Amino acid sequence: LGVVLKINSGAGGTESQDWASMLMRMYLRWCEKHGYKTSIANLLEGDEAGIKSCTINVEGDFAYGYLKSENGVHRLVRVSPYNAQGKRMTSFASVFVTPLVDDTIEVKVDPALLSWDTFRSGGAGGQNVNKVESGVRLRYQFTDPYTGEKEEILIENTETRDQPKNKENAMRQLRSILYDKELQHRMQEQAKIEAGKMKIEWGSQIRSYVFDDRRVKDHRTGHQTSDVGGVMDGDIDGFIKAYLMEFAATEQS
């Protein structure tokens, strides 16, 4: 899937806004090197320099698979050009990564899993209420594509005296149920991604970029490099690979 990558500057004014813009450049350079198509959907400029936030859409195969490793808080430590005393300063920015999903939900009904039977509609009086089998009962053998669980969806419809119309109404109800099941799954997946977002503060960072010591270290995997310039130019494949290797190992266990 493609990806929506959002960067927010943390507390710390100009310094953290400058840091957010450096991260934006880093990801744009990485995308460029890997042939991904990018578009900036939203950009909020900083007060003096840098950016307060930006949203980048990244299109291309496996963009989300790679960039999900970047979800979290990124910490910069450097002697700030915005500090007159030349003090070392720490800044934070959060990167939030979500898959760029197609919001359209196509409902596919497999005719082989459908069965119908008819019955006489009950109810008060009327000349043909109990004489014609206008009521329809639809059974659909549904298998959840994500969990493999099986269930029978049962729908009865006696809305009209016209059997074809009742069949049509029952099919509409079935499509609504299947649509809702898919929608619920997507909302649960989105909630999982939301839960992975951490506060922009000390202790929650996933990676530290220490310019003076020429060190970039990922706190989840322990992967680090002294090539600070290369990293800021988009060379983050080592971090992505280390994260995916660890992520895959925990998935298997």
C-alpha positions in Angstrom: 0.0 0.0 0.0 0.9 3.6 -0.4 1.2 5.7 2.7 0.2 9.0 4.4 3.2 10.3 6.4 2.5 13.1 8.9 5.3 15.0 10.7 4.5 17.3 13.7 7.1 19.4 15.5 7.2 19.0 19.2 7.5 21.6 22.0 10.5 23.8 21.6 9.6 26.5 19.1 11.9 27.3 16.2 14.4 24.6 17.0 11.8 21.7 16.8 10.1 23.3 13.8 13.5 23.3 12.0 13.9 19.6 13.0 10.5 18.8 11.6 11.5 20.3 8.2 14.8 18.3 8.3 12.9 15.1 8.7 10.5 16.1 5.9 13.5 16.5 3.6 15.0 13.2 4.8 11.8 11.3 3.9 11.4 13.1 0.6 15.0 12.2 -0.4 14.4 8.6 0.7 11.3 8.4 -1.5 13.1 10.0 -4.4 16.0 7.4 -4.2 13.4 4.5 -4.2 11.3 5.9 -7.1 8.2 6.6 -5.0 5.8 9.3 -6.1 5.2 12.0 -3.4 2.8 14.8 -3.0 2.6 17.3 -0.1 -1.1 17.3 0.9 -0.7 19.9 3.7 2.1 22.1 5.0 2.1 24.5 7.9 5.1 26.8 8.0 7.0 27.5 11.2 6.9 31.0 12.8 10.6 31.8 12.0 12.0 28.8 10.3 11.1 25.2 9.5 7.6 23.7 9.7 4.9 23.1 12.4 3.5 20.1 10.5 3.2 18.5 7.1 1.4 15.6 5.5 3.0 13.7 2.6 1.3 11.2 0.4 3.6 8.5 -0.8 2.5 6.2 -3.7 4.2 3.0 -4.8 4.6 -0.7 -4.0 5.3 -1.5 -0.3 5.7 2.1 0.7 3.7 1.4 3.9 5.6 -1.8 4.5 8.9 0.1 4.6 7.8 3.4 6.2 5.8 1.9 9.1 9.2 1.6 10.8 9.3 5.4 11.1 6.1 5.7 13.2 7.0 7.4 16.5 9.0 10.2 18.1 12.4 11.3 16.6 14.8 13.2 18.9 17.5 15.6 17.8 20.4 16.7 19.9 22.7 19.4 18.5 24.2 22.8 19.2 21.4 24.9 18.0 22.0 27.7 15.4 19.1 29.4 17.0 20.7 29.6 20.5 23.0 32.6 21.1 24.9 30.8 23.9 25.8 27.9 21.6 24.2 25.4 24.0 23.3 21.8 23.1 19.6 21.5 22.7 17.2 18.6 22.4 14.2 18.8 20.1 11.4 16.3 19.3 9.2 15.7 16.3 6.6 12.9 15.8 6.2 11.0 12.6 2.8 9.3 12.1 2.5 6.7 9.4 -0.8 5.3 8.1 -1.6 3.2 5.1 -3.2 5.0 2.1 -6.2 2.7 1.7 -8.8 2.8 -1.0 -11.9 3.9 0.9 -14.2 2.2 -1.5 -15.5 -1.1 -0.2 -16.6 -3.5 -2.9 -19.1 -6.0 -1.6 -18.8 -9.4 -3.4 -21.6 -11.9 -2.9 -20.7 -15.5 -4.0 -23.8 -17.0 -5.6 -22.5 -20.5 -4.7 -22.8 -19.6 -1.0 -26.5 -18.4 -1.3 -29.6 -20.5 -0.7 -33.2 -19.4 -0.9 -36.5 -20.7 0.3 -39.9 -19.2 0.3 -42.8 -19.2 2.8 -46.2 -17.7 3.1 -46.3 -14.4 4.8 -48.4 -14.3 7.9 -50.5 -11.4 9.0 -54.0 -10.1 9.2 -56.5 -10.8 6.4 -56.2 -9.7 2.8 -57.1 -11.9 -0.1 -53.8 -13.4 -1.0 -51.7 -13.0 2.2 -51.6 -16.7 3.1 -52.2 -18.2 -0.4 -49.0 -17.0 -2.1 -45.4 -17.8 -0.9 -44.2 -14.2 -1.2 -42.0 -14.3 1.9 -38.3 -15.1 1.2 -35.6 -16.5 3.5 -32.0 -16.0 2.4 -29.1 -18.0 3.9 -25.5 -17.0 3.2 -22.5 -19.1 4.3 -20.1 -16.4 5.2 -16.4 -17.0 6.0 -14.5 -14.1 7.6 -11.5 -13.4 5.3 -9.4 -12.2 8.2 -10.1 -14.8 10.9 -11.4 -17.7 8.9 -14.5 -17.9 11.2 -17.7 -19.3 9.5 -21.2 -18.1 10.2 -24.6 -18.4 8.5 -26.2 -15.1 7.8 -30.0 -15.5 7.8 -32.3 -12.8 6.4 -36.1 -13.0 6.1 -38.1 -10.5 4.1 -41.8 -10.1 3.9 -42.0 -6.4 3.0 -44.2 -6.8 -0.1 -46.4 -9.3 -1.7 -44.1 -9.4 -4.6 -41.5 -12.2 -4.2 -38.9 -10.8 -6.6 -39.0 -7.5 -4.7 -38.6 -9.2 -1.4 -35.6 -11.1 -2.8 -34.1 -7.8 -4.0 -34.6 -6.3 -0.5 -33.0 -9.3 1.2 -30.0 -9.1 -1.1 -29.7 -5.4 -0.3 -29.7 -6.2 3.4 -27.0 -8.9 2.9 -24.8 -6.4 1.1 -25.3 -3.9 3.9 -24.3 -6.6 6.5 -21.2 -7.5 4.5 -20.3 -3.9 4.0 -20.6 -3.3 7.7 -18.3 -6.3 8.5 -15.6 -4.9 6.3 -16.0 -1.4 7.7 -15.7 -2.7 11.3 -12.4 -4.5 10.4 -10.9 -1.4 8.8 -11.8 0.7 11.9 -10.2 -1.9 14.2 -7.0 -1.8 12.1 -7.0 2.0 12.2 -7.4 1.9 16.0 -4.3 -0.4 16.2 -2.3 2.1 14.2 -3.6 5.1 16.3 -2.6 3.2 19.5 1.0 3.0 18.2 1.3 6.8 18.2 3.2 8.1 21.3 3.4 11.4 23.0 6.1 13.8 21.9 8.2 13.8 25.0 11.2 12.3 26.8 11.4 8.6 27.0 9.1 7.8 24.1 11.5 8.4 21.3 12.2 5.6 18.8 15.4 7.1 17.4 18.0 9.7 18.5 20.0 11.9 16.1 23.0 13.3 18.0 24.8 15.6 15.6 27.8 16.5 17.7 28.7 12.9 18.5 28.0 11.9 14.9 25.6 9.2 15.9 22.1 8.1 14.9 20.7 5.3 17.0 17.4 3.4 16.9 16.3 2.6 20.4 14.1 -0.3 19.4 16.6 -2.3 17.4 20.0 -1.0 18.7 21.0 -0.2 15.1 23.2 2.8 14.8 25.4 4.7 12.3 27.9 7.5 12.4 27.0 8.7 8.9 24.7 11.5 10.2 24.9 13.4 6.8 23.9 10.3 4.9 20.9 9.7 7.1 19.7 13.2 6.8 20.0 12.8 3.0 17.6 9.9 3.1 19.9 6.9 3.7 17.7 5.2 6.3 17.5 1.7 4.7 19.7 0.2 7.5 17.2 1.3 10.1 14.2 0.1 8.1 15.8 -3.3 7.5 16.8 -3.7 11.2 13.3 -2.9 12.3 11.7 -5.2 9.7 14.0 -8.1 10.7 13.1 -7.7 14.3 9.4 -7.1 13.5 9.3 -10.3 11.4 11.0 -12.3 14.2 8.5 -11.2 16.8 5.6 -11.9 14.3 6.8 -15.5 13.9 7.3 -16.2 17.5 
